[in-house]
Amino acid sequence: MKTPLPSPLRVMAVAALLLAGAVTACHPAQPSVLHVDGALVFSKLTVGRVAAECIPAANQGGYFRTRGIVDLAATHEYVVGLQTRNLLTKTTTGTPFVQGAKDLRTDVSTIQLLGIDYYLEFDNKSEGPLKGLKIGGQSGDGHWYVPISGSIDALATMIVRTTSLTPDIGIQLMSRWAQYKFNNSDAAKYTTKQTVLMHMSVEGVMQDGEYVKSNDFVFPIDLCWGCLLTVPEVPPQTADSQAKDLFQICATKQPADGYVLPCFLGQDEAYDCRVYCFACTFNEAIVSSDEKAKAVYGCDSLFCPPRD
């Protein structure tokens, strides 16, 4: 008995394959048919200061990224490149109505990708920015689904690049952190970190309409506020200097020549505070009429102090 596809979106995908002439051979359910090996590190191809293209590099005996960092002061997204394999061996089947080798189908084991099922696991009971937070769909159960496209042949590998922490989910996290009232001190906003576990399962359908789902790949992500921000030129300090003096340069100068932007601002890589101030000033101009949105998307006054 074939496993039914659990959503209208996936049912439509299977129907499209069947209407296109996909065969209807019988395949037993195989939970290890589709496998996610890990999250790849992005390789940066640069043109001047800009990372012109950031490509998840296929793992060739090296290492996968073991955890991610999302600096919510600068971003509400996380982009991931999942190395995904089709573990089936190639199977050939024939068309019963027409004779001839040219009528043989050699793609029975090809998997058409449908999407990724996400589940964000985190502690929402302990004191902190995420206490009481419910995310993911109308039920707030922490689940959401992102459609993807592409196909993986038998015994082949595909890099599935997708935004795992989607804007609608990430905005909830960013908003909570920006507006949370830290009890112990103002500094706690910038020193607090919280780890969430991103569960990811790639889903697809075989050429006969059988639904397959990969292993549950779990990827830890550290959430913080400003932990990746750097101040490259620290001014001389005096006994009475204030924090705003340290960050004054962030809102007044451009990055030095030779500085290359990160692949994704606020994700995994350290970034120059001057880039942050430029980006958040632009965001403030867009949402200037909405004070609540400005509090979330605008500049942190510590990092970008008002100019005298």
C-alpha angles and dihedrals in degrees: 000000000000121000110250118236108251102219139043090243092058092043089056090050092053092046091053091054093049093049089051090061104267113167123247104223118153117254123178117233109270115187092193096052093101119038134184109209098187150294114293129223113246118242115216124224108191136203110187109310095341128090091229093190132007113198127186102238116228111246111250101179092305125105139292123224104269097198140359137227125217115191101202092197088072108024146019096197139075121200118204135186110209118199101220128184135199104219096191121110118235113272126193124206132177135228108247096210101054128048125218139078092258088067093061115114115218099179102075091117095047112117120216108210118230108176149299124273111215131196122181113207117195143142108265095164103064121080112276145086094301098048111134093001118148118190140169122067128335093306094055091221094140095255129119137159130225119194116225134178137216138079135247121212122219114290090004132125128224131187108226109203115193143145100257096180097050121206095252091053095039093050089060090054093045092048092050093050094045094050102033115118106228108209103205103050146325089257091064090078089065099038101043118100128182126190121218126187116229111206113200129185121178114217131200147150131241123229091264092056097259114147118230132186129194129230118286102264111200119203121182117220124192114217119205143147116244096343093129095044116109133193105212098189114045113194121225110283126227130191093260099039115132131219090254089061090059092054097038091101091058094071098036109049141046123238115276122265111277095033111137120205118239119256089248119013109237095013121111096312128085114248135201115257089226090062089050093052092049092050097045092046087056090050091050091055090055096050098030093127094054112069094188092052090044090056090057104035099028131087123293103240092220093058095037107032116191114267116254 
